[in-house]
Amino acid sequence: MNMTKNLTCIIISLVFSVCLAAQDTTYTNPIGGISGIGDPYVLKANGKYYMYCTSAPNVGFKVWQSDNLVDWQYTGLAFTRNFPGNGWGTGDFWAPEVIEYDGSYYMTYSARAPDGKLKICLAKCDYPLGPFKNIKTPLLDENLVCIDGNFYLDDYGVPYLYYAKDCSENIINGKHVSQIYVQQMMPHSFEPVGEPVLCIQPSQVWEHPQDNWQWNEGPFVLKHNNLYYMMYSANYFASPNYAIGYAVSKSPVGPWTKFSGNPILQKNLSIGVSGPGHNSVATSPDGSEMLVVYHTHTDPQNPSGNRQPNIDRMYFRNDSLIIIGPTRSPQRLPSSVGTSVNNFKKKILNSFTLQQNYPNPFNPETRISYQISKTTKVRLIVFDNIGRELKVLINQVNGPGKYDVIFDGQDYASGVYYYRLSVGDKSYLKKMVLIK
């Protein structure tokens, strides 16, 4: 009896160990426990990943940070219309993308202009977490109604901007049609060069080119073996049939030929996947694998703008682009990533939080609280509403724990102020209001 009992315990222990090992080496879509987003774009910079999404459409864009493309930590707003100089857009902040260029970070995004039309803007920051500040509003012709800007930098650093003419305003033969264009830009200044060129428009059966509303949108361009690949999405974003296809060209300006086997990523309602689309592409931590980052509907039975991020592997076979997905079963972690348990521990060790000041609004004092989980250098700085540094509250090494700092606004005028907590290469920015 005791031997049987001991054997049972050993078997249970082995099963538990196997389950733990699987958890340590795999992930399952959707990732990050994130919902209420769309149009995920991942930037790989400084050995880390940064994910920007349609996520706060009334004010701007949230940003998440990761070491492994699987475990994501929310770090705040990368762009907000409330930041000084960012008040041009009135709403519908969609589809942010960020590139590293000339030692800085540039964000393209779509927003509703003061004239009520959707347009693409350009913002800039020295750090991938922001806060990004507008530098060109709009980026293209002010009469052009467009969304979903995607920059491709060629081998000589020449930028090409791909975008979609918005079908709400782009009417062809009585039908609302989204078409993808490319505009060559001047290096460094991002000024348009020449005229935009039509790349693709709805034409394949799965894109329903006969309908009164048609979409080719969300372009993402990459190069492989001297060929240019434009990944794009078709159909309505809140439809289960939203899906991804691609086209190929020998030049960044075309002509483009759509792959006859499109779509390459589409719904699979039997496993709970609805509306996979609007993708970007990232490489694994060791650079040996490509992963497509895309969204799916959070509730596949009731598709809407509430979506979640996913990652799946992709590769090239001869000249064909292949995605291994969509998946809902456990997948091997991206290459050169330690166990998920170790990454989770690392995330906890490196995490910190910044609380909203209290009271807010305040007069004349307010309390700013933050918490860190390891000994590290900490900087807490107050800025005025045009971004000038006013006061350094903390600039020292702190041990793990929770800290409270009092900001005295006695010598400052009523208005909006900002405070930023920097821990290593991470930072949070929050707003506070002084009323006298």
RODO-2510 file (C-alpha; in nm, 4 decimals, decimal comma):
residues 436
     n   res          X          Y          Z
     1     m     0,0000     0,0000     0,0000
     2     n     0,2785     0,2434     0,0929
     3     m     0,4684     0,1510    -0,2251
     4     t     0,1586     0,2208    -0,4368
     5     k     0,1059     0,5489    -0,2579
     6     n     0,4694     0,6496    -0,3079
     7     l     0,4525     0,5553    -0,6775
     8     t     0,1381     0,7657    -0,7190
     9     c     0,3112     1,0620    -0,5572
    10     i     0,6101     1,0212    -0,7881
    11     i     0,3872     1,0102    -1,0981
    12     i     0,1959     1,3197    -0,9859
    13     s     0,5268     1,4948    -0,9188
    14     l     0,6575     1,4018    -1,2645
    15     v     0,3392     1,5230    -1,4338
    16     f     0,3574     1,8497    -1,2400
    17     s     0,7238     1,8900    -1,3383
    18     v     0,6424     1,8310    -1,7044
    19     c     0,3627     2,0894    -1,6875
    20     l     0,5978     2,3405    -1,5266
    21     a     0,8635     2,2705    -1,7904
    22     a     0,6063     2,3293    -2,0649
    23     q     0,5071     2,6583    -1,9037
    24     d     0,8742     2,7538    -1,8844
    25     t     0,9380     2,6941    -2,2553
    26     t     0,6105     2,7816    -2,4282
    27     y     0,3577     3,0601    -2,4732
    28     t    -0,0052     3,0592    -2,5850
    29     n    -0,1872     3,3212    -2,7914
    30     p    -0,3184     3,5785    -2,7273
    31     i    -0,0168     3,7180    -2,5419
    32     g     0,0411     3,9554    -2,2532
    33     g    -0,3064     3,9457    -2,0999
    34     i    -0,3799     4,2584    -2,3046
    35     s    -0,7176     4,3463    -2,4552
    36     g    -0,8991     4,6537    -2,5820
    37     i    -0,6301     4,7247    -2,8417
    38     g    -0,5806     4,7016    -3,2162
    39     d    -0,3125     4,7375    -3,4831
    40     p    -0,0131     4,6180    -3,2738
    41     y     0,3275     4,7405    -3,3873
    42     v     0,6474     4,6110    -3,2231
    43     l     0,9798     4,7958    -3,2268
    44     k     1,2981     4,6143    -3,1300
    45     a     1,5555     4,8557    -2,9853
    46     n     1,8359     4,8394    -2,7297
    47     g     1,7747     4,4682    -2,6738
    48     k     1,4118     4,5256    -2,5740
    49     y     1,0734     4,5258    -2,7431
    50     y     0,8213     4,8081    -2,7409
    51     m     0,4615     4,7554    -2,8513
    52     y     0,2421     5,0456    -2,9647
    53     c    -0,1268     4,9927    -3,0420
    54     t    -0,4527     5,1649    -3,1133
    55     s    -0,5313     5,1764    -2,7431
    56     a    -0,6444     5,5177    -2,6154
    57     p    -0,8202     5,6550    -2,9249
    58     n    -0,9479     5,9699    -2,7558
    59     v    -0,6069     6,0910    -2,6375
    60     g    -0,3150     5,8963    -2,7865
    61     f    -0,1276     5,5671    -2,7598
    62     k    -0,0262     5,3314    -2,4833
    63     v     0,3071     5,1492    -2,4917
    64     w     0,4183     4,8150    -2,3463
    65     q     0,7715     4,6832    -2,2936
    66     s     0,9056     4,3276    -2,3099
    67     d     1,2276     4,1293    -2,3048
    68     n     1,0919     3,8320    -2,4962
    69     l     0,7887     3,9283    -2,7116
    70     v     0,5615     3,7268    -2,4790
    71     d     0,5560     3,8891    -2,1330
    72     w     0,4540     4,2551    -2,1627
    73     q     0,4561     4,5340    -1,9045
    74     y     0,2436     4,8447    -1,9542
    75     t     0,4551     5,1581    -1,9076
    76     g     0,2128     5,4434    -1,9771
    77     l     0,1227     5,6695    -2,2688
    78     a     0,3900     5,7038    -2,5358
    79     f     0,1903     5,9830    -2,6996
    80     t    -0,0858     6,1998    -2,5589
    81     r    -0,2643     6,4953    -2,7150
    82     n    -0,2491     6,6596    -2,3711
    83     f     0,1296     6,6941    -2,3895
    84     p     0,2433     7,0446    -2,4894
    85     g     0,2514     7,0778    -2,8692
    86     n     0,0356     6,7692    -2,9337
    87     g    -0,3090     6,9253    -2,9479
    88     w    -0,3530     6,9057    -3,3271
    89     g    -0,5454     6,5772    -3,3369
    90     t    -0,9010     6,5792    -3,2049
    91     g    -0,9566     6,2028    -3,1696
    92     d    -0,9516     5,8657    -3,3478
    93     f    -0,5840     5,8095    -3,2695
    94     w    -0,5101     5,4931    -3,4675
    95     a    -0,2300     5,2649    -3,5836
    96     p     0,0927     5,4031    -3,4310
    97     e     0,4265     5,2812    -3,5694
    98     v     0,7763     5,3752    -3,4504
    99     i     1,1107     5,3561    -3,6311
   100     e     1,4619     5,4363    -3,5135
   101     y     1,6271     5,6854    -3,7484
   102     d     1,9120     5,9370    -3,7172
   103     g     1,9563     5,8449    -3,3500
   104     s     1,5966     5,9314    -3,2611
   105     y     1,2583     5,7603    -3,2668
   106     y     0,9842     5,8672    -3,5069
   107     m     0,6175     5,7767    -3,4679
   108     t     0,3682     5,7804    -3,7513
   109     y     0,0042     5,7692    -3,6523
   110     s    -0,3431     5,8472    -3,7821
   111     a    -0,5755     6,0985    -3,6168
   112     r    -0,8835     6,3061    -3,6813
   113     a    -0,7697     6,6527    -3,7955
   114     p    -0,9343     6,9792    -3,6872
   115     d    -1,1224     6,9744    -4,0213
   116     g    -1,2743     6,6370    -3,9284
   117     k    -1,0695     6,4311    -4,1780
   118     l    -0,8346     6,1417    -4,0984
   119     k    -0,4695     6,2185    -4,1650
   120     i    -0,1221     6,0845    -4,0858
   121     c     0,1106     6,2731    -3,8513
   122     l     0,4734     6,2419    -3,7452
   123     a     0,6015     6,2700    -3,3871
   124     k     0,9523     6,2384    -3,2452
   125     c     1,1255     6,1428    -2,9193
   126     d     1,4743     6,0503    -2,8017
   127     y     1,3355     5,7475    -2,6162
   128     p     1,1074     5,4667    -2,7380
   129     l     0,8788     5,5044    -2,4338
   130     g     0,8070     5,8689    -2,5116
   131     p     0,6687     6,1190    -2,4565
   132     f     0,6561     6,1683    -2,8340
   133     k     0,5959     6,5218    -2,9587
   134     n     0,4433     6,6233    -3,2923
   135     i     0,6813     6,7557    -3,5577
   136     k     0,4634     6,7333    -3,8739
   137     t     0,0834     6,7657    -3,8613
   138     p    -0,0140     6,6424    -4,1099
   139     l     0,2824     6,4603    -4,2604
   140     l     0,1424     6,4571    -4,6149
   141     d    -0,0770     6,6892    -4,8233
   142     e    -0,3300     6,8472    -4,5889
   143     n    -0,6098     6,7612    -4,8336
   144     l    -0,5227     6,3898    -4,8360
   145     v    -0,7476     6,1671    -4,6232
   146     c    -0,5332     5,8709    -4,5196
   147     i    -0,4508     5,6242    -4,2399
   148     d    -0,2044     5,3474    -4,1432
   149     g     0,1368     5,4990    -4,2189
   150     n     0,4268     5,2516    -4,2452
   151     f     0,7881     5,3592    -4,3058
   152     y     1,0315     5,1372    -4,4940
   153     l     1,3969     5,2490    -4,4958
   154     d     1,5946     5,1238    -4,7962
   155     d     1,9599     5,0199    -4,7897
   156     y     2,0676     5,3824    -4,8325
   157     g     1,8441     5,5212    -4,5600
   158     v     1,5820     5,6610    -4,7993
   159     p     1,2370     5,6538    -4,6347
   160     y     0,9308     5,5274    -4,8199
   161     l     0,5946     5,5900    -4,6569
   162     y     0,3160     5,3429    -4,7303
   163     y    -0,0369     5,4418    -4,6354
   164     a    -0,4018     5,3692    -4,7100
   165     k    -0,6433     5,6177    -4,8587
   166     d    -0,9372     5,5967    -4,6207
   167     c    -1,2456     5,4439    -4,7806
   168     s    -1,4784     5,6759    -4,5929
   169     e    -1,3670     5,9536    -4,8303
   170     n    -1,2028     5,7647    -5,1205
   171     i    -1,4921     5,6917    -5,3584
   172     i    -1,4293     5,5185    -5,6929
   173     n    -1,7153     5,4510    -5,9337
   174     g    -1,9602     5,5062    -5,6507
   175     k    -1,7859     5,2596    -5,4147
   176     h    -1,5893     5,3298    -5,0976
   177     v    -1,2434     5,1842    -5,1568
   178     s    -0,9282     5,1800    -4,9437
   179     q    -0,6170     5,1783    -5,1629
   180     i    -0,2542     5,1485    -5,0524
   181     y    -0,0103     5,4097    -5,1863
   182     v     0,3632     5,4736    -5,1438
   183     q     0,5275     5,8149    -5,1142
   184     q     0,9046     5,8512    -5,1325
   185     m     1,0337     6,0907    -4,8670
   186     m     1,3454     6,3034    -4,8390
   187     p     1,6025     6,1522    -4,5990
   188     h     1,6253     6,3274    -4,2613
   189     s     1,3612     6,5934    -4,3377
   190     f     1,0732     6,3568    -4,4252
   191     e     0,9525     6,5897    -4,7004
   192     p     0,7642     6,4212    -4,9895
   193     v     0,9608     6,3580    -5,3091
   194     g     0,7620     6,3404    -5,6320
   195     e     0,4092     6,2084    -5,6519
   196     p     0,2519     5,9177    -5,4572
   197     v     0,2203     5,5863    -5,6438
   198     l    -0,0722     5,3447    -5,6213
   199     c     0,0459     5,0047    -5,4957
   200     i    -0,2594     4,7808    -5,4489
   201     q    -0,6347     4,7927    -5,4099
   202     p    -0,9033     4,5277    -5,3447
   203     s    -0,8954     4,2842    -5,6366
   204     q    -0,8926     3,9239    -5,5135
   205     v    -1,2090     3,7258    -5,4368
   206     w    -1,1422     3,7087    -5,0608
   207     e    -1,1259     4,0923    -5,0547
   208     h    -1,4829     4,1252    -5,1911
   209     p    -1,3983     4,3750    -5,4675
   210     q    -1,7637     4,3832    -5,5753
   211     d    -1,8895     4,5245    -5,2433
   212     n    -1,9768     4,8887    -5,1876
   213     w    -1,7175     4,9113    -4,9074
   214     q    -1,3732     4,7593    -4,9712
   215     w    -1,0455     4,7590    -4,7800
   216     n    -0,6744     4,7138    -4,8442
   217     e    -0,5056     4,8686    -4,5396
   218     g    -0,2420     4,8269    -4,2672
   219     p     0,0636     4,7925    -4,4971
   220     f     0,3896     4,6555    -4,3592
   221     v     0,6868     4,6311    -4,5990
   222     l     1,0023     4,4221    -4,5623
   223     k     1,2737     4,2992    -4,7967
   224     h     1,4017     3,9454    -4,8586
   225     n     1,6441     3,8268    -5,1273
   226     n     1,6129     4,1508    -5,3273
   227     l     1,2336     4,1306    -5,3316
   228     y     0,9980     4,3626    -5,1469
   229     y     0,7040     4,2119    -4,9594
   230     m     0,4028     4,4181    -4,8628
   231     m     0,1886     4,2516    -4,5990
   232     y    -0,1569     4,4069    -4,5721
   233     s    -0,5055     4,3481    -4,4322
   234     a    -0,8372     4,3292    -4,6165
   235     n    -1,2061     4,3407    -4,5234
   236     y    -1,3722     4,5243    -4,2345
   237     f    -1,1713     4,5272    -3,9095
   238     a    -1,4739     4,4221    -3,6984
   239     s    -1,5550     4,1277    -3,9267
   240     p    -1,4381     3,7690    -3,8633
   241     n    -1,3152     3,7777    -4,2254
   242     y    -1,0508     4,0419    -4,1577
   243     a    -0,7313     3,8691    -4,2743
   244     i    -0,3738     3,9167    -4,3996
   245     g    -0,2338     3,8831    -4,7498
   246     y     0,0814     4,0005    -4,9233
   247     a     0,2111     4,1383    -5,2524
   248     v     0,5616     4,1281    -5,4049
   249     s     0,7686     4,3783    -5,6022
   250     k     1,1226     4,4238    -5,7300
   251     s     1,1125     4,7889    -5,6286
   252     p     0,9813     4,9738    -5,3215
   253     v     0,7481     5,1702    -5,5488
   254     g     0,6171     4,8715    -5,7444
   255     p     0,4587     4,7429    -5,9517
   256     w     0,3186     4,4981    -5,6962
   257     t     0,1803     4,1507    -5,7623
   258     k    -0,0500     3,9937    -5,5045
   259     f     0,0237     3,6370    -5,3951
   260     s    -0,2264     3,4029    -5,5572
   261     g    -0,2615     3,2006    -5,2363
   262     n    -0,3868     3,4919    -5,0240
   263     p    -0,4934     3,5205    -4,7490
   264     i    -0,1963     3,3764    -4,5603
   265     l    -0,3486     3,4343    -4,2149
   266     q    -0,7241     3,4113    -4,1634
   267     k    -0,9954     3,3203    -3,9147
   268     n    -1,0285     2,9792    -3,7536
   269     l    -1,3397     2,9985    -3,5404
   270     s    -1,3018     2,6340    -3,4360
   271     i    -1,0045     2,7384    -3,2196
   272     g    -1,1430     3,0811    -3,1303
   273     v    -0,9574     3,2971    -3,3849
   274     s    -1,1600     3,5772    -3,5445
   275     g    -1,0353     3,8602    -3,7639
   276     p    -0,6537     3,8215    -3,7520
   277     g    -0,4965     4,1273    -3,9086
   278     h    -0,3067     4,4573    -3,9135
   279     n     0,0367     4,3130    -3,8517
   280     s     0,3964     4,4091    -3,7994
   281     v     0,7033     4,1827    -3,7992
   282     a     0,9725     4,1457    -3,5333
   283     t     1,2789     3,9248    -3,4978
   284     s     1,3418     3,6959    -3,2002
   285     p     1,5884     3,7998    -2,9281
   286     d     1,8782     3,6268    -3,1035
   287     g     1,7669     3,7465    -3,4468
   288     s     1,7296     3,3961    -3,5912
   289     e     1,3491     3,3923    -3,6254
   290     m     1,0822     3,6220    -3,7645
   291     l     0,7529     3,6602    -3,5837
   292     v     0,4391     3,8236    -3,7138
   293     v     0,2585     4,0394    -3,4575
   294     y    -0,1155     4,0797    -3,5213
   295     h    -0,4480     4,1299    -3,3481
   296     t    -0,7532     3,9045    -3,3149
   297     h    -1,0976     3,9762    -3,1735
   298     t    -1,1158     3,9381    -2,7953
   299     d    -1,4647     3,7878    -2,8241
   300     p    -1,4716     3,5809    -3,1454
   301     q    -1,8484     3,5386    -3,1156
   302     n    -1,8990     3,9157    -3,1055
   303     p    -1,6185     4,0721    -3,3138
   304     s    -1,5593     4,4418    -3,2546
   305     g    -1,2818     4,6931    -3,2006
   306     n    -1,1860     4,5101    -2,8793
   307     r    -0,8849     4,3046    -2,9862
   308     q    -0,5792     4,1285    -2,8422
   309     p    -0,2168     4,0897    -2,9598
   310     n    -0,0766     3,7601    -3,0928
   311     i     0,2569     3,6403    -3,2276
   312     d     0,3309     3,3511    -3,4612
   313     r     0,6328     3,2415    -3,6572
   314     m     0,6821     3,3275    -4,0223
   315     y     0,9485     3,2384    -4,2762
   316     f     1,0330     3,2472    -4,6467
   317     r     1,0357     2,9348    -4,8609
   318     n     1,1875     3,0232    -5,1957
   319     d     0,9986     3,3467    -5,2703
   320     s     0,6856     3,2611    -5,0723
   321     l     0,6063     3,4167    -4,7326
   322     i     0,4584     3,1622    -4,4924
   323     i     0,2971     3,2140    -4,1504
   324     i     0,2676     2,9221    -3,9076
   325     g    -0,0677     3,0170    -3,7636
   326     p    -0,3008     3,1318    -3,6359
   327     t    -0,2317     2,9304    -3,3202
   328     r    -0,4059     2,8760    -2,9893
   329     s    -0,1995     2,5781    -2,8723
   330     p     0,1256     2,6160    -2,6729
   331     q     0,4130     2,7361    -2,8925
   332     r     0,7864     2,7324    -2,8302
   333     l     0,9148     3,0622    -2,6943
   334     p     1,1019     3,2830    -2,9421
   335     s     1,4636     3,1721    -2,9752
   336     s     1,7269     3,2626    -2,7182
   337     v     1,4691     3,3393    -2,4532
   338     g     1,5129     3,1966    -2,1045
   339     t     1,2264     3,0203    -1,9298
   340     s     0,9070     3,2124    -1,8844
   341     v     0,9450     3,1720    -1,5080
   342     n     1,2883     3,3342    -1,5191
   343     n     1,1597     3,6115    -1,7439
   344     f     0,8673     3,6673    -1,5094
   345     k     1,1074     3,6968    -1,2159
   346     k     1,3259     3,9348    -1,4145
   347     k     1,0231     4,1459    -1,5021
   348     i     0,9251     4,1660    -1,1367
   349     l     1,2798     4,2592    -1,0352
   350     n     1,2950     4,5337    -1,2959
   351     s     0,9440     4,6660    -1,2434
   352     f     0,8454     4,9944    -1,0841
   353     t     0,5261     5,1919    -1,0472
   354     l     0,4456     5,5605    -1,0361
   355     q     0,1205     5,6676    -0,8728
   356     q    -0,0960     5,9634    -0,9636
   357     n    -0,0139     6,2533    -0,7350
   358     y    -0,2562     6,3214    -0,4493
   359     p    -0,4352     6,5504    -0,4138
   360     n    -0,4839     6,6432    -0,7774
   361     p    -0,5630     6,9266    -0,8466
   362     f    -0,3553     7,0597    -0,5556
   363     n    -0,2628     7,3802    -0,3720
   364     p     0,0100     7,4298    -0,2750
   365     e     0,1478     7,0805    -0,1994
   366     t     0,0928     6,7356    -0,3455
   367     r     0,2333     6,3915    -0,2710
   368     i     0,3995     6,1813    -0,5444
   369     s     0,4414     5,8112    -0,4627
   370     y     0,6465     5,5493    -0,6431
   371     q     0,7641     5,1953    -0,5786
   372     i     1,0703     5,0055    -0,7062
   373     s     1,1656     4,6424    -0,6598
   374     k     1,5449     4,6557    -0,6655
   375     t     1,8297     4,8925    -0,5766
   376     t     1,8723     5,1306    -0,8671
   377     k     1,9281     5,4920    -0,9735
   378     v     1,6063     5,6953    -0,9646
   379     r     1,5267     6,0383    -1,1115
   380     l     1,2004     6,2227    -1,0478
   381     i     1,1647     6,5530    -1,2329
   382     v     0,8870     6,8129    -1,2646
   383     f     0,8287     6,9934    -1,5972
   384     d     0,6100     7,2880    -1,6941
   385     n     0,3491     7,2745    -1,9698
   386     i     0,6000     7,3517    -2,2474
   387     g     0,8422     7,0804    -2,1387
   388     r     1,0953     7,2883    -1,9439
   389     e     1,2558     7,1205    -1,6441
   390     l     1,1489     7,2999    -1,3260
   391     k     1,2619     7,0909    -1,0319
   392     v     1,4555     6,7715    -0,9684
   393     l     1,2788     6,6013    -0,6786
   394     i     1,4893     6,2832    -0,6703
   395     n     1,8274     6,2040    -0,8275
   396     q     1,9825     5,9244    -0,6265
   397     v     2,0070     5,5501    -0,5712
   398     n     1,7073     5,3979    -0,3907
   399     g     1,6698     5,0510    -0,2466
   400     p     1,3594     4,8354    -0,2984
   401     g     1,0467     4,9843    -0,1446
   402     k     0,7759     5,2493    -0,1646
   403     y     0,8650     5,6183    -0,1536
   404     d     0,6669     5,9395    -0,1071
   405     v     0,7894     6,2798    -0,2251
   406     i     0,6236     6,6161    -0,1605
   407     f     0,6168     6,8725    -0,4388
   408     d     0,5606     7,2286    -0,3130
   409     g     0,3955     7,4489    -0,5752
   410     q     0,4048     7,7630    -0,3604
   411     d     0,6402     7,9417    -0,6022
   412     y     0,4628     7,8332    -0,9208
   413     a     0,1608     7,9694    -1,1063
   414     s    -0,1655     7,7837    -1,1578
   415     g    -0,1564     7,5478    -1,4546
   416     v    -0,0724     7,2033    -1,5881
   417     y     0,2550     7,0397    -1,4862
   418     y     0,4164     6,7026    -1,5603
   419     y     0,6335     6,4738    -1,3531
   420     r     0,8507     6,1929    -1,4886
   421     l     1,0038     5,9017    -1,3005
   422     s     1,3078     5,7425    -1,4690
   423     v     1,4465     5,4082    -1,3520
   424     g     1,7288     5,2829    -1,5734
   425     d     1,6100     5,3099    -1,9352
   426     k     1,2421     5,3066    -1,8377
   427     s     1,0270     5,6039    -1,7520
   428     y     0,6712     5,7032    -1,6638
   429     l     0,5152     6,0441    -1,7244
   430     k     0,2046     6,1774    -1,5478
   431     k     0,0163     6,5063    -1,5408
   432     m    -0,0851     6,7160    -1,2404
   433     v    -0,2764     7,0426    -1,2029
   434     l    -0,1990     7,3307    -0,9670
   435     i    -0,4936     7,5573    -0,8853
   436     k    -0,4536     7,8629    -0,6639
***
